[in-house]
């Protein structure tokens, strides 16, 4: 096992842009297109689910990746969001090294990418909440080794069709469709 210094790899993300520079409109949750990013790790660090949530509509995109590498996570973000990139203005992630390919993601999606303050998980509170919902289907004791992309997509569909109190009991899919005013094909 590799020994780590006390910094746990922080400061190793090149050209990191701090959340303090994120446009203030993101805080208002008044527009569509501001996304929070995270990774959910399977038990024993076996498999990873990339979790992407839109702040206003609560629309969730989930993607299974085999390893928590910047390359795989970056590719998953692009694959999930490129079909709807008209509705991607900003992305906010924690400081995990798996988000180190943020510049490529920005370029592909034509969006701003911001990093939350270390240890300020409330700056991505929606994402933390969504991960809790995902955990109802994939408990912490479960490794994702035998979890298929199809199963992950089924959970994504369930979450996006679940009425939410915060949306006046609209589903995230209904809210996203209403807000985008455009029945975009969201891929299955």
C-alpha positions in Angstrom: 0.0 0.0 0.0 1.3 3.4 -0.9 2.1 5.7 2.0 0.5 9.2 1.7 1.5 12.5 3.1 -1.0 14.5 5.1 -2.3 16.4 2.1 -4.1 13.3 0.8 -3.4 14.4 -2.7 -4.9 17.9 -2.5 -3.4 20.6 -4.6 -2.6 18.1 -7.2 -5.4 19.2 -9.5 -3.9 21.4 -12.2 -5.6 24.7 -12.9 -8.3 24.2 -10.3 -10.9 26.9 -10.2 -12.3 27.5 -6.7 -16.1 27.6 -6.0 -15.6 31.3 -4.9 -15.3 32.1 -8.6 -18.5 30.3 -9.6 -21.2 32.7 -10.9 -23.5 33.7 -8.0 -26.6 32.7 -10.1 -25.7 29.1 -9.3 -26.7 29.7 -5.7 -30.1 30.9 -6.6 -31.2 27.6 -8.2 -33.2 29.7 -10.6 -31.9 28.3 -13.9 -31.3 24.9 -15.4 -27.8 23.7 -16.1 -25.8 23.8 -12.8 -24.6 20.3 -11.9 -23.0 18.8 -8.9 -20.6 15.8 -9.3 -19.5 13.0 -7.0 -18.4 9.4 -7.0 -20.0 6.6 -5.0 -17.6 3.8 -4.2 -18.5 0.2 -3.9 -17.6 -1.9 -0.9 -14.0 -2.8 -0.8 -13.4 -0.1 -3.4 -14.8 -2.4 -6.0 -16.4 -0.3 -8.8 -17.5 3.3 -8.8 -20.7 5.1 -9.7 -20.3 8.6 -11.0 -23.2 10.7 -9.7 -24.3 13.9 -11.6 -27.2 16.0 -10.3 -28.8 19.2 -11.8 -29.4 21.6 -8.9 -32.8 23.1 -10.0 -34.6 20.1 -11.5 -32.8 17.5 -9.3 -32.3 15.4 -12.5 -29.8 12.7 -11.8 -27.4 11.0 -14.2 -25.5 7.9 -13.0 -22.7 6.0 -14.7 -20.8 3.0 -13.6 -17.0 3.1 -14.2 -14.6 0.3 -13.3 -12.0 2.5 -11.6 -12.0 5.9 -10.0 -9.4 7.4 -12.4 -9.5 10.9 -13.8 -9.7 9.4 -17.3 -12.6 7.1 -16.7 -14.6 9.7 -14.6 -13.9 12.5 -17.1 -15.1 10.3 -20.0 -18.3 9.3 -18.0 -19.1 13.0 -17.4 -18.7 13.8 -21.1 -20.8 10.8 -22.2 -23.6 11.5 -19.8 -23.8 15.3 -20.3 -22.8 15.8 -24.0 -26.3 14.9 -25.3 -27.8 17.7 -23.2 -24.9 20.1 -23.2 -27.2 23.0 -24.1 -28.3 22.6 -20.4 -24.9 22.4 -18.9 -23.5 25.8 -17.6 -21.5 24.8 -14.6 -20.1 21.7 -12.9 -19.1 21.6 -9.2 -17.1 18.8 -7.8 -15.1 18.0 -4.6 -11.3 17.9 -4.8 -11.0 14.3 -5.6 -8.2 13.5 -8.0 -10.8 11.7 -10.2 -11.9 15.2 -11.3 -8.4 16.1 -12.5 -9.5 16.0 -16.2 -11.8 18.9 -15.6 -10.3 21.0 -18.4 -11.1 18.4 -21.0 -14.7 18.1 -19.6 -15.1 21.9 -19.7 -13.9 22.0 -23.3 -16.2 19.2 -24.4 -19.2 20.5 -22.6 -18.5 24.2 -23.0 -19.1 24.7 -19.3 -17.4 26.1 -16.3 -15.9 23.6 -13.8 -15.5 24.6 -10.1 -14.1 22.8 -7.1 -15.8 23.1 -3.6 -13.8 24.1 -0.6 -12.2 21.1 1.0 -14.3 19.6 3.8 -17.3 21.8 2.9 -19.6 19.0 1.7 -22.6 21.3 2.2 -21.5 23.2 -0.9 -22.7 20.2 -2.8 -25.5 19.3 -0.5 -27.9 18.2 -3.2 -25.3 15.7 -4.4 -24.8 14.3 -0.9 -28.6 13.9 -0.6 -28.8 12.2 -4.0 -26.1 9.8 -3.0 -28.2 8.9 0.0 -31.1 8.0 -2.3 -28.8 6.0 -4.6 -27.6 4.1 -1.5 -31.2 2.9 -0.9 -30.6 0.8 -4.0 -26.9 0.1 -3.6 -26.1 -0.2 0.1 -22.6 0.6 1.4 -22.0 -3.1 2.0 -22.4 -3.8 -1.7 -19.4 -4.0 -4.1 -20.2 -2.8 -7.6 -18.2 -5.6 -9.2 -21.3 -7.4 -10.4 -23.5 -4.3 -10.7 -24.2 -3.7 -14.4 -24.5 -0.4 -16.2 -28.1 -1.4 -16.9 -28.9 -1.7 -13.2 -27.3 1.7 -12.6 -29.5 3.2 -15.4 -32.6 1.6 -13.8 -31.9 3.3 -10.5 -31.3 6.6 -12.4 -34.7 6.2 -14.1 -36.4 5.4 -10.7 -34.9 8.5 -9.1 -35.8 10.8 -12.0 -39.4 9.5 -11.9 -39.8 9.8 -8.2 -42.0 12.8 -7.1 -39.9 15.2 -4.9 -41.3 17.4 -2.1 -38.7 20.0 -3.0 -40.2 20.2 -6.5 -43.8 20.5 -5.3 -44.1 16.7 -6.0 -43.1 17.0 -9.6 -40.6 14.4 -10.7 -37.1 15.5 -11.7 -37.8 14.4 -15.2 -41.0 16.5 -15.3 -39.1 19.5 -13.8 -36.3 19.2 -16.3 -38.7 18.8 -19.2 -40.7 21.8 -18.1 -37.6 23.9 -17.5 -35.9 23.0 -20.7 -39.2 23.5 -22.5 -37.9 20.9 -24.8 -38.6 17.2 -24.5 -34.9 16.3 -25.0 -34.3 12.6 -25.5 -32.4 11.9 -22.3 -30.9 8.6 -23.4 -31.7 5.3 -21.7 
